[in-house]
Amino acid sequence: MEIRVLRYFLEIAREENMTRAAERLHISQPSLSRQMKELEEELGKKLFNRSSYSIHLTDEGRLLRKRAEDLLDMADKITNEFQTMDEITGGDIYIGCAESHLIKYLAAAVLELNQRYPGIHYHITSGDTAIVAERLDRGLFDMAFIAEPPDLTKYIYLEVPESDVWGVLMRTDCPLAHKSEITLKDLIPYPVFCSEQSVKADLPRWCGEKIDQLQIMATFNLSNNAAVFVREGLGVALTFDQLIETTPDSSLCFRPITPALHTKMYVIWKKYQVFTPAARLLVEELRQIL
């Protein structure tokens, strides 16, 4: 299975049309069709459902699309690493970030580094700790910012000096908005939105087995999406402070929970990681700042 053929496959999946895909790839349509037929024969599975006007992926095709995207991400990253191995003037750095205002430390490192090396480009993907750690393990990230203690058998880490403060994001017209702190008892009548990670790792530290008393209506891996639900009046969100704008002009407000709950953040990378020159520079800058 060739990388080139996987790129062809993904272009067809995006266009859902063999002729348009061939035009974008600058190859003939019969040649493209033949290579897709050979790919199906190699895998022993049908990848496309073909009609007169469009092409749609089969279940096997959708699985291959996900795997092909990961493989091509890795192939592009490897190519970039070797191209920049002997140069410090530029390069690409791939970073996974859990949501936190403490990403300001990453921003400070990038600001300092950018003054000396403006040719470095940063590719930052947001997600919860499970998502970014999984992509780090697969080699798709150089490093990751996570919001839980790292697995010391797998990672080297730097500890961020501050902590995130947990609280409740709500509409300003919510009856809880007049309180300075929110208790578990206060929350019980309200539909709650939070991250799946918090349900497993954070909230049990706050309320133990009483977590079952919360009406967890939905889980989100990005607080901005949860904030939309809150703004529409569907409930309240348990999240970190300073993630969502709550200025006097905002329709939302934030109140800390009591007893107080804090979460530390860490920068991690795999043991025995071989960094590109650009990624190595960022790690050293983070060491100095943190």
ZIJOZI-V150627 format. One record per helix or strand of 2 or more residues. SS is the DSSP state (@ for helix, = for strand). FROM is the first residue (numbers start at 1). LEN is the number of residues. If there is no record, write none. Layout:
# ZIJOZI-V150627
ss-><SS;SS>
from-><FROM;FROM>
len-><LEN;LEN>
This chain:
# ZIJOZI-V150627
ss-><@;@;@;=;=;@;=;@;=;@;=;=;@;=;@;=;@;=;@;=;=;=;@>
from-><3;18;29;48;55;59;90;101;119;129;143;155;175;181;184;191;196;215;223;236;252;262;277>
len-><13;8;15;3;3;25;8;16;8;9;4;17;4;2;4;4;18;5;9;5;6;9;13>
